[in-house]
Amino acid sequence: MLHTFLTTDSHTLTLPLPDDYVGTELEIIVQPTTAASRRAKTPVFGCAKGQFHATADFDEPLADFGEYQTP
């Protein structure tokens, strides 16, 4: 594993890179982020409506578990 070091006046960034990147020209882009962009989105109630369906026999006992069920 190759480790690349990027150094500025006040910071050093260490990146582990695969061995096949040796001798390869890389472009590394560093962009500042804001707290708003890192914040998790709140799910919208009902957004998956209609995407999941249960079969008519969903609540029926499974044959694979017959030996564990009491008669």
C-alpha positions as CSV (number, residue, x, y, z in Angstrom):
1,M,0.0,0.0,0.0
2,L,1.4,3.4,-1.0
3,H,0.9,6.4,1.2
4,T,0.8,9.8,-0.3
5,F,1.4,12.9,1.8
6,L,0.0,16.3,0.8
7,T,1.3,19.1,2.9
8,T,0.3,22.8,3.1
9,D,1.6,25.4,5.5
10,S,-0.6,24.2,8.3
11,H,-2.0,20.7,7.4
12,T,-0.8,17.3,6.2
13,L,-3.2,14.9,4.5
14,T,-2.2,11.2,4.3
15,L,-3.9,9.0,1.7
16,P,-3.5,5.3,1.4
17,L,-3.5,4.3,-2.3
18,P,-3.4,0.9,-4.0
19,D,0.0,-0.2,-5.3
20,D,-1.2,0.0,-8.9
21,Y,-1.4,3.8,-8.5
22,V,2.4,4.1,-8.4
23,G,3.5,6.3,-11.2
24,T,0.0,7.4,-12.0
25,E,-0.9,11.1,-12.2
26,L,-3.7,11.9,-9.8
27,E,-5.9,14.9,-9.3
28,I,-7.1,15.5,-5.8
29,I,-9.8,18.1,-5.2
30,V,-10.4,19.4,-1.7
31,Q,-13.7,21.3,-1.2
32,P,-15.0,22.8,2.0
33,T,-18.3,21.6,3.3
34,T,-21.0,23.3,5.4
35,A,-22.9,21.8,8.3
36,A,-26.0,21.9,6.2
37,S,-24.5,19.7,3.6
38,R,-23.4,17.1,6.2
39,R,-26.8,17.0,8.0
40,A,-28.8,13.9,7.5
41,K,-32.0,14.4,5.6
42,T,-35.3,13.8,7.4
43,P,-37.3,11.0,5.8
44,V,-40.7,12.0,4.5
45,F,-43.5,9.9,5.9
46,G,-45.1,7.7,3.1
47,C,-42.3,8.3,0.6
48,A,-42.0,4.5,-0.1
49,K,-45.8,3.9,-0.5
50,G,-46.5,1.4,-3.2
51,Q,-43.0,0.1,-3.4
52,F,-43.4,-2.9,-1.1
53,H,-46.2,-5.5,-1.4
54,A,-47.0,-8.5,0.9
55,T,-48.5,-11.6,-0.6
56,A,-51.9,-12.9,0.5
57,D,-50.3,-15.7,2.5
58,F,-47.9,-13.5,4.4
59,D,-49.2,-14.3,7.8
60,E,-49.6,-18.1,7.2
61,P,-47.2,-20.5,9.1
62,L,-44.1,-21.5,7.2
63,A,-43.6,-25.2,6.4
64,D,-39.8,-24.9,7.2
65,F,-40.7,-24.2,10.9
66,G,-43.4,-26.9,11.3
67,E,-41.3,-29.0,13.7
68,Y,-40.9,-26.1,16.0
69,Q,-44.6,-25.2,16.2
70,T,-46.9,-26.8,18.6
71,P,-50.0,-28.5,17.1
